[in-house]
Amino acid sequence: MRKLTYFIAVSIDGFIGGPDGEAQFFTEYVDEEFLEFLKAEFPETLPTNGRRMLGLDDLENQQFDTVIQGRASYDIALDLDVTSPYAHMRQFVASRSIEKSPDPAVEIVSDDLVGRVRALKEEEGPLGIYLCGGSGLAGELVDEVDELVLKTYPVVLGSGMPMFASGFALTEFELDSVRTFGNGILVRRYSRKR
């Protein structure tokens, strides 16, 4: 069974963006050391346009072959006239408001999101599923998340978009690893306790 991994940038106090979803400030911390880590271990999490700009088109996917993102995350790409932001993976967008996909490589999931994710997890294959965001989507799928990879940036936001927009429910995870970077970023990897 394949894993659904929530791979997300987060502040020290647990927010993935400001109140309006703004998260561009996290990119200021992506230095050479951190970029080398992403290239080696998570190259597929870089959008296709970014990979091209960095000359990384030839890197093989290491962790994921499928990405699922919410409408707000997808809108960021659409605002840049990019209809297939992760062309190096199978792409799904959870949206009740997009009636027809603007790109044949992107499948819109408008109903039974949990059922669709469960079907993806049951597929055979060595690579997993990247839950790209955002907060609402993660909240809908919290019971399906098998792994967390938290890129914790050395900032405190005070308020903003939480990692999971969902009601209170205690969900336990075990810490698998922690990696520290010279710029203050921590990457923590957790597995769900089952």
Secondary structure by P-SEA (a helix, b strand, c coil): cccccccccccccccccccccccccccccccaaaaaaaaccccccccaaaaaaacccccccccccbbbbcaaaaaaaaaacccccccccbbbbbcccccccccccbbbbccaaaaaaaaaaaccccbbbbccccaaaaaaaccccccccccccccccccccccccccbbbbbbbbccccccccbbbbbbbbccc
